[in-house]
Amino acid sequence: MASAVDQLPDRPQETQARQIPWPALLWFGVLLAAAFFPVLKHLVEQWNVDEDVGHGYFFPLVAGFIAWQRRDELLAIECKPAWWGLGVMAWAALQGWVGALGAELFLQRTAFLIALAGLLLVVGGTRLVLALAFPLLLLPFMIPLPAVLYNQITFPLQLFASQVAEVCLGLVGIPVLRDGNVLELASQKLSVVEACSDIRSLLSLSFLSLV
């Protein structure tokens, strides 16, 4: 004879992990992309015309591929929405608004990444963000550095390249006079421009080494 406990209806397992709400994540992701569409459009246009950031197309693709490789781990995550992610999204909205007022593209573009992290927190929780931490940390590489910071980095590198060129020319017996990043030879004048600073190669190789 079956006991009373055996006759009770099966209870749902409380410890069963809640899957990622993909429809909600997709819906709010589309809304986020629509809200930042002008910013993202200008970013893609800069990738097209600026040779220093032409490799920007690869960064989101590689980050997405790494996230896809971890799909089994992501599907096994117990999603617990972290509502403090709304504060992160509010911060991103404020930063984007300030960037729009000051015509500062770097603030607007990084605000999109902050809003994306906030969205993942609200929909999937901290465990989802931690599982996607590495792909998310690769995405800032697709955003060009602000002009002020870029010039602060490239000009010392230009001077360093000029000094190295001056020493090398002197070693092979070619007279040269250096004035800043300008090399004056007997027959011509050479300028070490920003492209010679290797900042483009530095960013690309840093990304590849992380991957």
Secondary structure as GFF3:
##gff-version 3
##sequence-region A 1 211
A	DSSP	alpha_helix	4	7	.	.	.	ID=ss1
A	DSSP	alpha_helix	22	35	.	.	.	ID=ss2
A	DSSP	alpha_helix	37	49	.	.	.	ID=ss3
A	DSSP	three_ten_helix	51	57	.	.	.	ID=ss4
A	DSSP	alpha_helix	58	69	.	.	.	ID=ss5
A	DSSP	alpha_helix	71	75	.	.	.	ID=ss6
A	DSSP	alpha_helix	85	101	.	.	.	ID=ss7
A	DSSP	alpha_helix	105	124	.	.	.	ID=ss8
A	DSSP	alpha_helix	126	131	.	.	.	ID=ss9
A	DSSP	alpha_helix	133	138	.	.	.	ID=ss10
A	DSSP	three_ten_helix	139	142	.	.	.	ID=ss11
A	DSSP	alpha_helix	147	171	.	.	.	ID=ss12
A	DSSP	beta_strand	177	179	.	.	.	ID=ss13
A	DSSP	beta_strand	182	184	.	.	.	ID=ss14
A	DSSP	beta_strand	189	191	.	.	.	ID=ss15
A	DSSP	three_ten_helix	194	197	.	.	.	ID=ss16
A	DSSP	alpha_helix	199	210	.	.	.	ID=ss17
###
